[in-house]
């Protein structure tokens, strides 16, 4: 496949199988379940409990044979925080001539003059 005159390799094509896809984790078991809306209504709490303990990884709810909702377990909170921590590192550059500890205001505070905000 070419793009802007350069030869590029597509990430996915129709002739590839799921085992050929390098980013896919094929060791993890997928426990998916499909239920119709009536069955989901009757077993909702049980299905949610199974999702919360990762017994199920995906639940598709159908109505008249058409998928109307997909339920997934929530992300692990510890992993979510770990992904967030340090995500802005290196995004702020402070010039050498800026002193972040120096006062910002040139005029004195009103409180120092005895003025309150009452």
N, C-alpha and C positions, 0 to 999 in steps of 0.2 A: 504494500500500500504506500502511496506517495502523498506527502503533504508539503506544500510550498516547495516542490521540487526535491524534497529529501525523502529518502526511503525510511519509513517508520514501521514498527511492528505493532499491530493492534493488540489491545489488552484482551479482547474477546472476539471470536468470530464464530460463525455457525458450525464450522467443522470441528471445533474444539469440544471436548467433554469437560465436565465439572472437575475431573481429576487433573486436566491439563492446566487449569487456572492456578497460577502460582500463589496468589494472595488468599486462596480459599483454605480454611482449616478443615481438612477432611477427617481429622481424628476426633472431632467433637460430634457426639451423637445428637441428632435433631429429633426431638420428641414433639411432633406436631399433632394437632388434633383438629378435626373439623366437625362442628356440631350445627344443627339447625337452630333457629331462634327459639323454638318451643323447648327443645332439650336444654339449651343454654339457660333459659328462664328457670327451669326446674332445678338445674344443677349449678347455678351461678356461683354460689359460695364455695362449693367443692372445687370447681374449676379454678377460681381465684386462689384458693389455698394451694393447689397443685402448682400453679404458676409461681407463687411466692417462694416455694421451697425448691424451685427449678426442676420439678419433676416433669413439667411441660415447658417447652421453649417457645411455643407459638400455638395460638388457638384461633381458628378462623370460624366466624359465625356466619351462617348462610340463611337467606330467606328466599324460598322458592328456587333453590339451587344456585343463587347468586351470592357471592361473598359481600357482606355488608359491613363487617367489622373484623379487625385483626387485633388480638390481644398478645402482648409481649410482656415478659417479666420486667420489672424496673431495673435500671442500671445499678450496679453495686455502688453504694455511697462512697466507700473508701476509694474505689478506683476512679470515681468521678472527681473526687477532691484531688487525688494524685495527678490526674490529667490537668486540672485547673491550676495547681500550684506551679508557679514559675512560668506560666504561659506568656507573661509580658516581659520576661527577662530580655534585656538588650534592646528594648523598644524605645527607651528614653535616653537621650544623649544630653548631658549637662556640659555646657562649654566650660573651659578651664577658668575663665575669668569670672564665673558666677559663684558666689558664696551662698550656699543654701542655709547657712546658720545666721547670716546677717539679717537685721531687721528690714522689713519691706517698706514700712511707712517712714516718710521723712518728718511728718508732723507728730507732736506728742499725742498720746491717747487722751481722750476727754476725761477719763476717770482720774488721770493724774492731775487734772485741773479742778477736780471736785465736782464735775458734771455727771449726773446719773441719768439713766433712761426711764425715769418714772413718769 
